[in-house]
Amino acid sequence: MNEFQNKNNWALILGGSSGLGLASAKKLAAHGMHICIVHRSPRHYEAALAKEIEAITAMGVQCLVFNKDALKEAKRNEILQALQTALGDNGQLKTLVHSIAKGNLKPMVSEAQPTLQHDDFALTLHAMAISLYDWTAALHAAQLFAQDARIISFTSEGNTKPLQHYAAVSAAKATLEAITRNIALEFAPYGIKANCIQAGVTDTASMRLIPNSETLVAHTLKRHPNKRLTLPEDVANVVYLLSKDEARWITGTVLIADGGEHLL
């Protein structure tokens, strides 16, 4: 069932060139939603991304792609203008997916490598948390949101559980969840719902940047009730479910999508 087809519904995916963001784009497109992907990737990756975009447009939807820094106000304004033109008079932004994974994975204490500094925390918090509000406020001011819009972002078990070298990202995830709850509260009169998805350990490029990620994967596989990692498609399925009309009463919460990983 393509419930978003012929409704001129759009999804804006921040950080949509790979991992959870790209999987979400493909899932929503498969159900008839037009897609706008914002990413910051090296040029050598553009050929691979072009194939993914071709697969998305083959589903019969439009797909805008911007290789721009989503954290820069000037670039954000450029993207908003282009999106506004694409939406036209009848289009509406149904879903905003925040999947920006830009942060510092440094230790707090170390004799052998650089440690976390104030600027490392500031950059990570801005990229992975505060930027969600920046985009929400800008889209709202531009009146691009649908009357029943969904804002979805990704958190992790590091929101409450300390992990080595994860302090800045952990702080950002906790902040992201707080911002999400307040967006759900203060933007409720405008029909906007906001939620976080807590994914399980997922084999993505971002996860592989975590020091000793191989150990984390092995530990997860050992303790996981279903004996496998979370897939990007598992999380994308939840993005789709939260975008459906039937999910309009879910807001201001963190949904765990890890196949039971958190149980053990």
Buried (B, 14 or more C-beta within 10 A) or exposed (E): EBBBBEBBBBBBBBBBBBBBBBBBBBBBBBBBBBBBBBBBEEEEBBEEBEEBBEEBEEBEBBBBBBBBBBBEEEBBEEBBEEBBEBBEEEBBBBBBBBBBBBBBBBBEEEEEEEEBEEEBBEBBBBBBBBBBBBBBEBBBEBEBBBEBBBBBBBBBBBBEEEBEBBBBBBBBBBBBBEBBBEBBEEBEEEEBBBBBBBBBBBBBEBBEEBBEBEEBBEEBBEEBEEEEBBBBEBBBBBBBBBBBEEBEEBBBBBBBBBBEBEEE
